[in-house]
């Protein structure tokens, strides 16, 4: 009786694999990066995503490490170059 559920789960996993984000970013990191690329401050990102500024800073550290960049500007350039914006 688990056949239909197993097929549905496999389809969902397959769809998720097709939507992999560049640089190994998570969906949340991509969200943060899009807001930062749009000019949002950490406080602005925190407000938009209803998370703490500390969490935003942590996401940015992870983003910078994954993308091999050290500034918001470089991360923004990466986002534009890889179609995240």
Long-range contacts (C-beta under 8 A, 24 or more apart in sequence): 21-84, 22-78, 22-82, 22-83, 22-84, 23-63, 23-66, 23-67, 23-78, 23-82, 24-66, 25-63, 25-66, 25-67, 25-84, 28-59, 29-59, 29-62, 29-63, 29-66, 30-84, 32-56, 32-59, 32-60, 32-63, 33-63, 33-75, 33-76, 33-79, 33-84, 34-79, 34-84, 34-85, 36-60, 36-72, 36-75, 36-76, 37-75, 37-76, 37-79, 37-80, 37-84, 37-85, 38-85
